[in-house]
């Protein structure tokens, strides 16, 4: 398997063979195939396709996809743009409320974060798939080498990471802090900040990322969603 813009050894590894076989097994027992897991075979690695390695300036790492076929897109936290705001998942509501407060902008009508990906923000889930209706159901150790390799590739140039939640923080020690910058907050789900010392709400993560980019001599991110 090859993804343009990423030359990843992972897809030639035994770990990927195990993951691939598990996904195929799920596809065999689910008809239609798309009912088996989120976000579906075609979009599991949509985040990598949306943001080539050479263009990444910011890497936001979350947990796993929304466990709903309606919401999961393959880009962490992003949903299809045609879903009305009243139906947005609580995690996305929290993110966009912080976005609005931090950047002093009114919340827009789209829950799609594709614009960020197009401008160099890799929206990566440390666990790229999950069973429908079951968060963390694909918390397989065979996925871990993939995220570690992505981090190694990004650290060759240096980026700003935002690790959102405990699953993302598993990779804190993999990051070369002599080249990259790391920010950590709780997961933006309603339960994520209940006992966290670094809650997502109030973190001002968007302006903080831009401050770090400026310190690194990089252009700040355009966080607009229009």
TINULO-750177 format. One line per 2 residues: number of its first residue (from 1); for each residue x, z, y of N, C-alpha, C. Coordinates in nm, 3 decimals, always signed. Each point is the difference from the previous one (the first is absolute). Layout:
! residues N
NUM> X:Z:Y:X:Z:Y:X:Z:Y; ...
//
This chain:
! residues 226
1> +0.084:+0.000:-0.119:-0.084:+0.000:+0.119:+0.088:+0.000:+0.125; -0.036:-0.081:+0.099:+0.076:-0.006:+0.123:-0.094:+0.014:+0.119
3> +0.046:+0.070:+0.102:-0.075:+0.014:+0.124:+0.089:-0.050:+0.113; -0.044:-0.105:+0.066:+0.079:-0.061:+0.107:+0.033:+0.103:+0.108
5> +0.128:+0.005:+0.036:+0.045:+0.095:+0.100:+0.052:+0.129:-0.057; -0.014:+0.018:-0.130:+0.051:+0.118:-0.069:+0.069:-0.045:-0.130
7> +0.127:+0.033:-0.012:+0.072:-0.031:-0.123:+0.015:+0.132:-0.075; -0.099:+0.034:-0.081:-0.005:+0.131:-0.063:+0.034:-0.008:-0.148
9> +0.099:+0.079:-0.040:+0.038:+0.005:-0.140:-0.109:+0.063:-0.086; -0.085:+0.079:+0.062:-0.104:+0.072:-0.073:-0.081:-0.091:-0.091
11> -0.031:-0.121:+0.048:-0.088:-0.087:-0.077:+0.068:-0.064:-0.121; +0.126:+0.034:-0.020:+0.070:-0.039:-0.123:+0.030:+0.122:-0.087
13> -0.059:+0.113:+0.034:+0.033:+0.125:-0.066:-0.098:+0.035:-0.112; +0.043:+0.093:-0.084:-0.088:+0.051:-0.104:-0.116:+0.078:+0.057
15> +0.023:+0.066:+0.115:-0.108:+0.076:+0.064:-0.115:-0.092:+0.040; +0.033:-0.115:+0.059:-0.105:-0.094:+0.037:-0.070:-0.055:-0.123
17> +0.074:-0.022:-0.107:-0.063:-0.049:-0.123:-0.105:+0.100:-0.050; +0.033:+0.129:+0.008:-0.096:+0.104:-0.042:-0.123:-0.002:+0.089
19> +0.022:-0.003:+0.133:-0.112:-0.002:+0.093:-0.086:-0.124:-0.022; +0.063:-0.114:-0.014:-0.072:-0.125:-0.018:-0.086:+0.003:-0.126
21> +0.054:+0.056:-0.106:-0.076:+0.009:-0.124:-0.120:+0.093:+0.014; +0.018:+0.109:+0.072:-0.112:+0.092:+0.023:-0.110:-0.067:+0.081
23> +0.039:-0.076:+0.101:-0.099:-0.069:+0.080:-0.073:-0.106:-0.083; +0.074:-0.071:-0.082:-0.063:-0.099:-0.089:-0.099:+0.067:-0.095
25> +0.037:+0.117:-0.052:-0.090:+0.071:-0.089:-0.129:+0.038:+0.072; +0.012:+0.042:+0.126:-0.119:+0.034:+0.078:-0.086:-0.123:+0.024
27> +0.065:-0.113:+0.021:-0.074:-0.125:+0.023:-0.074:-0.045:-0.124; +0.056:+0.028:-0.117:-0.064:-0.042:-0.125:-0.131:+0.075:-0.025
29> -0.004:+0.127:+0.040:-0.118:+0.082:-0.032:-0.101:+0.002:+0.114; +0.028:-0.065:+0.110:-0.093:-0.003:+0.112:-0.045:-0.143:+0.027
31> -0.131:-0.018:+0.005:-0.056:-0.129:+0.034:-0.106:+0.019:+0.107; +0.012:-0.060:+0.118:+0.113:-0.085:+0.036:+0.129:+0.078:+0.018
33> +0.111:-0.072:-0.006:+0.131:+0.063:+0.009:+0.013:+0.085:+0.126; -0.059:-0.046:+0.109:+0.017:+0.068:+0.128:-0.058:+0.140:+0.001
35> -0.082:+0.035:-0.099:-0.059:+0.134:-0.004:+0.096:+0.105:-0.053; +0.113:-0.041:-0.054:+0.087:+0.094:-0.069:+0.079:+0.093:+0.088
37> +0.057:-0.052:+0.108:+0.086:+0.083:+0.084:+0.005:-0.058:+0.141; +0.048:+0.082:+0.090:+0.013:-0.038:+0.141:+0.147:-0.018:+0.035
39> +0.031:-0.101:+0.080:-0.086:-0.095:+0.069:-0.028:-0.126:-0.078; +0.044:-0.011:-0.122:-0.014:-0.124:-0.077:+0.133:-0.072:-0.007
41> +0.021:-0.073:-0.108:+0.129:-0.063:-0.029:+0.055:-0.081:+0.117; -0.084:-0.078:+0.065:+0.048:-0.091:+0.105:+0.052:+0.073:+0.122
43> -0.042:+0.125:+0.021:+0.034:+0.070:+0.124:+0.084:+0.125:-0.018; +0.045:+0.029:-0.121:+0.078:+0.122:-0.021:+0.121:+0.004:+0.093
45> +0.065:-0.114:+0.017:+0.121:-0.005:+0.082:-0.023:-0.077:+0.130; -0.123:+0.005:+0.049:-0.033:-0.069:+0.125:+0.083:+0.051:+0.117
47> +0.037:+0.126:+0.000:+0.080:+0.055:+0.110:+0.135:-0.068:+0.009; +0.061:-0.027:-0.114:+0.131:-0.066:-0.001:-0.013:-0.145:+0.047
49> -0.106:-0.065:-0.039:-0.021:-0.139:+0.042:-0.029:-0.007:+0.150; -0.067:+0.100:+0.053:-0.037:-0.002:+0.141:+0.117:+0.027:+0.093
51> +0.100:+0.075:-0.049:+0.112:+0.040:+0.085:+0.131:-0.021:-0.075; +0.067:-0.114:+0.017:+0.128:-0.024:-0.067:+0.103:+0.105:+0.039
53> +0.091:+0.026:-0.091:+0.100:+0.104:+0.020:+0.075:-0.016:+0.131; +0.039:-0.122:+0.033:+0.081:-0.024:+0.120:-0.076:+0.029:+0.130
55> -0.134:+0.012:-0.008:-0.080:+0.022:+0.119:-0.045:+0.145:+0.017; +0.027:+0.084:-0.099:-0.047:+0.138:+0.005:+0.081:+0.082:+0.100
57> -0.070:+0.064:+0.091:+0.060:+0.096:+0.092:-0.052:+0.141:-0.026; -0.122:+0.006:-0.050:-0.067:+0.126:-0.028:-0.056:-0.007:-0.140
59> +0.013:+0.109:-0.074:-0.057:+0.007:-0.135:-0.085:+0.126:-0.009; -0.131:-0.020:-0.009:-0.092:+0.112:-0.020:-0.031:+0.008:-0.149
61> +0.031:+0.114:-0.060:-0.023:+0.017:-0.143:-0.112:+0.100:-0.022; -0.101:-0.044:-0.074:-0.112:+0.086:-0.035:+0.001:+0.035:-0.147
63> -0.116:+0.030:-0.053:-0.012:+0.048:-0.137:-0.036:-0.113:-0.096; -0.128:-0.033:-0.009:-0.046:-0.111:-0.084:-0.121:-0.064:+0.066
65> -0.050:-0.110:-0.054:-0.108:-0.073:+0.069:-0.129:+0.082:+0.008; -0.088:-0.040:+0.092:-0.136:+0.053:-0.004:-0.057:-0.032:-0.138
67> -0.064:+0.097:-0.065:-0.050:-0.024:-0.136:-0.134:-0.073:-0.003; -0.017:-0.091:+0.093:-0.122:-0.079:+0.011:+0.037:-0.146:+0.019
69> -0.061:-0.088:-0.078:+0.029:-0.143:+0.014:-0.039:-0.050:+0.138; -0.095:+0.065:+0.063:-0.045:-0.043:+0.132:+0.107:+0.020:+0.105
71> +0.081:+0.106:-0.014:+0.096:+0.037:+0.103:+0.143:-0.044:-0.030; +0.042:+0.003:-0.126:+0.141:-0.021:-0.034:+0.043:-0.143:+0.029
73> +0.111:-0.014:+0.073:+0.050:-0.132:+0.039:+0.143:-0.028:-0.047; +0.070:+0.104:-0.043:+0.142:-0.015:-0.033:+0.091:+0.038:+0.114
75> -0.056:+0.020:+0.119:+0.074:+0.054:+0.114:-0.045:+0.144:+0.020; +0.094:+0.092:-0.001:-0.034:+0.141:+0.008:-0.088:+0.028:+0.120
77> -0.111:+0.068:-0.024:-0.095:+0.049:+0.102:-0.087:-0.108:+0.062; +0.033:-0.126:-0.018:-0.076:-0.109:+0.060:-0.120:-0.036:-0.086
79> -0.110:-0.043:+0.065:-0.118:-0.046:-0.070:-0.037:-0.138:+0.054; -0.089:-0.073:-0.066:-0.044:-0.128:+0.055:-0.062:+0.016:+0.139
81> +0.027:-0.094:+0.086:-0.042:+0.011:+0.139:-0.149:-0.011:+0.023; -0.074:-0.047:-0.101:-0.144:-0.019:+0.020:-0.084:+0.121:-0.039
83> +0.063:+0.110:-0.037:-0.074:+0.120:-0.036:-0.038:+0.076:+0.126; -0.127:+0.031:+0.020:-0.042:+0.069:+0.123:+0.060:+0.140:+0.011
85> +0.022:+0.043:+0.123:+0.067:+0.128:+0.025:-0.072:+0.118:-0.064; -0.132:-0.007:-0.009:-0.076:+0.109:-0.061:+0.035:+0.020:-0.147
87> +0.056:-0.103:-0.063:+0.033:+0.007:-0.143:+0.148:+0.025:-0.027; +0.081:+0.015:+0.103:+0.143:+0.018:-0.022:+0.027:+0.126:-0.083
89> +0.100:-0.005:-0.089:+0.038:+0.120:-0.075:+0.057:+0.107:+0.093; -0.017:+0.128:-0.033:+0.045:+0.109:+0.087:+0.148:-0.007:+0.036
91> +0.085:-0.043:-0.094:+0.143:-0.009:+0.029:+0.027:-0.097:+0.115; -0.063:-0.114:-0.003:+0.018:-0.098:+0.107:-0.055:+0.053:+0.132
93> -0.111:+0.070:-0.005:-0.054:+0.060:+0.122:+0.101:+0.093:+0.065; +0.067:+0.080:-0.083:+0.101:+0.094:+0.052:+0.115:-0.076:+0.064
95> +0.046:-0.106:-0.066:+0.112:-0.078:+0.052:-0.036:-0.061:+0.135; -0.116:-0.061:+0.008:-0.037:-0.069:+0.124:-0.039:+0.098:+0.111
97> -0.044:+0.119:-0.036:-0.024:+0.102:+0.103:+0.133:+0.044:+0.060; +0.101:+0.020:-0.084:+0.133:+0.036:+0.050:+0.059:-0.115:+0.081
99> -0.019:-0.121:-0.049:+0.046:-0.120:+0.072:-0.062:-0.004:+0.139; -0.129:+0.025:+0.008:-0.070:-0.003:+0.128:+0.050:+0.109:+0.095
101> +0.017:+0.120:-0.053:+0.046:+0.113:+0.082:+0.143:-0.020:+0.045; +0.085:-0.040:-0.093:+0.142:-0.015:+0.028:+0.027:-0.111:+0.101
103> -0.065:-0.113:-0.019:+0.026:-0.118:+0.083:-0.099:-0.013:+0.117; -0.096:+0.092:+0.005:-0.100:+0.001:+0.107:-0.075:-0.133:+0.008
105> -0.048:-0.039:-0.116:-0.078:-0.123:-0.010:-0.131:+0.031:-0.070; -0.106:-0.074:+0.035:-0.125:+0.017:-0.074:+0.014:-0.057:-0.141
107> -0.064:+0.066:-0.096:+0.004:-0.050:-0.137:-0.069:-0.136:-0.005; +0.068:-0.097:-0.061:-0.057:-0.134:-0.006:-0.098:-0.009:-0.116
109> -0.062:-0.115:-0.016:-0.104:-0.015:-0.100:+0.047:-0.045:-0.136; +0.130:-0.016:-0.020:+0.052:-0.047:-0.128:+0.087:+0.105:-0.066
111> -0.018:+0.014:-0.131:+0.085:+0.092:-0.076:+0.117:-0.068:-0.067; +0.020:-0.127:+0.030:+0.114:-0.073:-0.056:+0.126:+0.031:+0.078
113> +0.106:+0.032:-0.072:+0.130:+0.029:+0.061:+0.098:-0.115:-0.020; -0.052:-0.116:-0.033:+0.084:-0.117:-0.027:+0.090:-0.032:+0.118
115> -0.047:+0.020:+0.122:+0.081:-0.029:+0.118:+0.130:+0.077:-0.002; -0.004:+0.124:-0.045:+0.124:+0.078:-0.007:+0.096:-0.063:-0.099
117> -0.053:-0.040:-0.116:+0.085:-0.062:-0.102:+0.064:-0.127:+0.052; -0.075:-0.078:+0.076:+0.052:-0.126:+0.054:+0.109:+0.022:+0.103
119> +0.004:+0.119:+0.059:+0.099:+0.029:+0.104:+0.118:+0.082:-0.051; +0.008:+0.019:-0.131:+0.118:+0.066:-0.055:-0.019:+0.140:-0.051
121> -0.124:+0.040:-0.027:-0.026:+0.133:-0.056:-0.044:-0.018:-0.145; +0.086:+0.043:-0.092:-0.034:-0.007:-0.142:-0.094:+0.115:-0.034
123> -0.120:-0.035:-0.045:-0.102:+0.099:-0.036:+0.000:+0.014:-0.151; +0.081:+0.093:-0.049:+0.029:+0.008:-0.142:-0.061:+0.124:-0.064
125> -0.067:-0.019:-0.111:-0.043:+0.112:-0.083:+0.103:+0.026:-0.109; +0.047:+0.125:-0.009:+0.101:+0.033:-0.100:-0.051:-0.027:-0.141
127> -0.130:+0.012:-0.019:-0.065:-0.034:-0.126:-0.090:-0.119:+0.031; +0.039:-0.121:-0.036:-0.070:-0.119:+0.050:-0.138:-0.029:-0.060
129> -0.042:+0.073:-0.103:-0.130:-0.026:-0.060:-0.064:+0.131:-0.045; -0.130:-0.005:-0.024:-0.071:+0.115:-0.056:-0.127:-0.050:-0.068
131> -0.052:+0.079:-0.092:-0.126:-0.035:-0.064:-0.114:+0.014:+0.101; -0.101:-0.082:-0.015:-0.115:+0.008:+0.090:-0.060:+0.141:-0.006
133> -0.012:+0.062:+0.117:-0.060:+0.132:+0.008:+0.092:+0.115:-0.035; +0.129:-0.027:-0.027:+0.089:+0.107:-0.047:+0.134:-0.006:+0.072
135> +0.012:+0.074:+0.108:+0.129:+0.008:+0.070:+0.106:+0.061:-0.090; +0.123:-0.047:+0.017:+0.118:+0.049:-0.073:-0.006:-0.028:-0.151
137> -0.094:-0.083:-0.043:-0.012:-0.029:-0.143:+0.114:-0.087:-0.052; +0.070:-0.071:+0.091:+0.114:-0.082:-0.040:+0.131:+0.058:+0.052
139> +0.007:+0.131:+0.003:+0.122:+0.067:+0.044:+0.102:-0.006:-0.113; +0.048:-0.123:-0.023:+0.090:-0.028:-0.111:+0.145:+0.005:+0.047
141> +0.087:+0.065:-0.076:+0.141:+0.004:+0.039:+0.063:-0.138:+0.006; -0.058:-0.097:-0.070:+0.055:-0.135:+0.000:-0.016:-0.072:+0.134
143> -0.085:+0.052:+0.087:-0.013:-0.057:+0.135:+0.112:+0.050:+0.093; +0.057:+0.114:-0.031:+0.093:+0.065:+0.092:+0.123:-0.085:+0.033
145> +0.061:-0.070:-0.098:+0.117:-0.083:+0.035:-0.030:-0.108:+0.102; -0.125:-0.046:+0.005:-0.036:-0.103:+0.097:+0.011:+0.054:+0.142
147> -0.059:+0.114:+0.026:+0.008:+0.057:+0.135:+0.144:+0.036:+0.035; +0.076:+0.050:-0.096:+0.140:+0.032:+0.028:+0.078:-0.126:+0.037
149> -0.026:-0.110:-0.069:+0.072:-0.124:+0.031:-0.042:-0.055:+0.137; -0.127:+0.008:+0.032:-0.046:-0.043:+0.133:+0.072:+0.080:+0.108
151> +0.012:+0.129:-0.019:+0.069:+0.085:+0.097:+0.147:-0.040:+0.011; +0.065:-0.026:-0.112:+0.141:-0.041:+0.004:+0.016:-0.128:+0.080
153> -0.088:-0.095:-0.020:+0.010:-0.127:+0.073:-0.021:+0.021:+0.149; -0.095:+0.082:+0.036:-0.027:+0.025:+0.142:+0.113:+0.078:+0.066
155> +0.061:+0.090:-0.076:+0.108:+0.080:+0.057:+0.126:-0.082:+0.028; +0.008:-0.120:-0.056:+0.115:-0.085:+0.031:+0.004:-0.035:+0.149
157> -0.118:-0.003:+0.063:-0.008:-0.030:+0.144:-0.035:+0.123:+0.083; -0.078:+0.089:-0.058:-0.047:+0.118:+0.071:-0.137:-0.023:+0.061
159> -0.096:+0.086:-0.036:-0.136:-0.010:+0.050:-0.050:+0.140:+0.032; -0.119:+0.008:+0.054:-0.066:+0.129:+0.020:-0.105:+0.015:-0.109
161> +0.010:+0.110:-0.075:-0.097:+0.030:-0.105:-0.098:+0.106:+0.049; -0.124:-0.015:-0.040:-0.098:+0.107:+0.015:-0.054:+0.030:-0.140
163> +0.032:+0.117:-0.051:-0.043:+0.039:-0.134:-0.124:+0.088:+0.016; -0.114:-0.051:-0.046:-0.127:+0.068:+0.022:-0.049:+0.063:-0.130
165> +0.024:+0.129:-0.014:-0.047:+0.072:-0.117:+0.108:+0.031:-0.101; -0.038:+0.083:-0.098:+0.096:+0.050:-0.098:+0.053:-0.109:-0.092
167> -0.083:-0.095:-0.039:+0.048:-0.109:-0.087:+0.107:-0.080:+0.072; -0.022:-0.031:+0.126:+0.100:-0.075:+0.077:+0.129:+0.081:+0.015
169> -0.013:+0.129:+0.016:+0.119:+0.085:+0.019:+0.089:+0.009:-0.123; -0.049:-0.043:-0.113:+0.086:-0.005:-0.119:+0.124:-0.085:+0.026
171> -0.012:-0.092:+0.094:+0.109:-0.096:+0.024:+0.086:+0.037:+0.120; -0.021:+0.119:+0.053:+0.077:+0.043:+0.117:+0.150:-0.002:-0.027
173> +0.040:+0.047:-0.117:+0.143:+0.007:-0.032:+0.060:-0.135:-0.036; -0.083:-0.103:-0.011:+0.051:-0.135:-0.029:+0.043:-0.073:+0.127
175> -0.039:+0.049:+0.115:+0.021:-0.071:+0.126:+0.136:+0.036:+0.059; +0.073:-0.100:+0.043:+0.130:+0.019:+0.063:-0.022:+0.033:+0.148
177> +0.005:+0.127:+0.032:-0.030:+0.043:+0.137:+0.113:-0.031:+0.097; +0.112:-0.053:-0.049:+0.104:-0.046:+0.092:-0.034:-0.138:+0.057
179> -0.097:-0.068:-0.063:-0.039:-0.133:+0.047:-0.146:-0.005:+0.044; -0.083:+0.083:-0.060:-0.144:-0.003:+0.028:-0.046:+0.134:+0.054
181> -0.121:+0.001:+0.054:-0.062:+0.120:+0.054:-0.125:+0.031:-0.082; -0.025:+0.128:-0.026:-0.113:+0.040:-0.082:-0.090:+0.097:+0.075
183> -0.129:-0.029:-0.001:-0.102:+0.090:+0.051:-0.090:+0.038:-0.117; -0.042:+0.125:-0.007:-0.086:+0.046:-0.108:-0.122:+0.071:+0.056
185> -0.116:-0.034:-0.054:-0.123:+0.072:+0.034:-0.080:+0.018:-0.128; -0.108:+0.076:+0.012:-0.094:+0.008:-0.111:-0.069:-0.134:-0.020
187> -0.064:-0.014:-0.113:-0.082:-0.119:-0.022:-0.119:+0.005:+0.096; -0.041:-0.114:+0.055:-0.110:+0.002:+0.096:-0.139:+0.014:-0.060
189> -0.011:+0.030:-0.128:-0.132:+0.028:-0.057:-0.050:+0.133:+0.054; -0.131:+0.024:-0.002:-0.052:+0.127:+0.053:+0.061:+0.124:-0.064
191> +0.036:-0.011:-0.127:+0.060:+0.116:-0.068:+0.150:+0.010:+0.021; +0.061:-0.108:+0.049:+0.145:-0.005:+0.004:+0.065:+0.099:+0.092
193> -0.067:+0.037:+0.110:+0.064:+0.086:+0.100:-0.047:+0.143:-0.003; -0.081:+0.036:-0.100:-0.058:+0.134:-0.001:+0.105:+0.110:-0.003
195> +0.106:-0.021:-0.076:+0.102:+0.105:-0.011:+0.138:-0.052:+0.038; +0.005:-0.111:+0.072:+0.129:-0.062:+0.031:+0.062:+0.060:+0.126
197> +0.130:+0.013:-0.003:+0.073:+0.044:+0.119:+0.027:-0.118:+0.094; -0.018:-0.120:-0.051:+0.020:-0.121:+0.081:-0.123:-0.089:-0.011
199> -0.112:+0.041:+0.057:-0.124:-0.077:-0.013:+0.008:-0.136:+0.066; -0.069:-0.095:-0.059:-0.005:-0.134:+0.059:-0.071:+0.005:+0.135
201> -0.111:+0.073:+0.006:-0.075:+0.010:+0.125:+0.085:+0.073:+0.104; +0.019:-0.064:+0.113:+0.083:+0.058:+0.104:+0.147:-0.033:-0.011
203> +0.037:-0.081:-0.100:+0.142:-0.032:-0.021:+0.054:-0.100:+0.101; -0.091:-0.076:+0.065:+0.041:-0.107:+0.091:+0.098:-0.095:-0.070
205> -0.031:-0.032:-0.123:+0.093:-0.077:-0.083:+0.029:-0.138:+0.058; -0.095:-0.060:+0.067:+0.020:-0.136:+0.049:+0.098:-0.005:+0.117
207> -0.017:+0.087:+0.097:+0.095:+0.003:+0.111:+0.135:+0.055:-0.045; -0.001:+0.090:-0.096:+0.127:+0.054:-0.051:+0.079:-0.109:-0.071
209> -0.067:-0.081:-0.079:+0.068:-0.113:-0.065:+0.063:-0.090:+0.105; -0.074:-0.030:+0.105:+0.054:-0.088:+0.104:+0.118:+0.063:+0.072
211> -0.004:+0.130:+0.021:+0.115:+0.068:+0.061:+0.123:-0.014:-0.089; -0.019:+0.014:-0.131:+0.113:-0.011:-0.093:+0.053:-0.144:-0.004
213> -0.091:-0.098:+0.004:+0.044:-0.139:+0.003:+0.084:-0.027:+0.125; -0.045:+0.050:+0.112:+0.074:-0.019:+0.124:+0.138:+0.064:-0.009
215> +0.006:+0.119:-0.059:+0.129:+0.067:-0.018:+0.095:-0.081:-0.087; -0.055:-0.078:-0.093:+0.079:-0.083:-0.090:+0.034:-0.135:+0.062
217> -0.046:-0.025:+0.120:+0.026:-0.126:+0.066:-0.094:-0.111:-0.043; -0.116:+0.037:-0.055:-0.098:-0.097:-0.047:-0.120:-0.005:+0.095
219> -0.072:-0.111:-0.006:-0.122:-0.011:+0.078:-0.106:+0.094:-0.058; -0.077:+0.067:+0.085:-0.108:+0.084:-0.051:-0.109:-0.084:-0.065
221> -0.076:+0.063:-0.088:-0.111:-0.068:-0.066:-0.115:-0.020:+0.096; -0.064:-0.113:-0.013:-0.128:-0.023:+0.066:-0.108:+0.048:-0.096
223> -0.060:+0.114:+0.028:-0.096:+0.060:-0.090:-0.143:-0.049:+0.021; -0.019:-0.099:+0.087:-0.136:-0.047:+0.024:-0.057:-0.062:-0.128
225> -0.131:+0.000:-0.010:-0.068:-0.052:-0.119:-0.086:-0.120:+0.029; +0.005:-0.047:+0.124:-0.079:-0.116:+0.036:+0.062:-0.129:-0.056
//
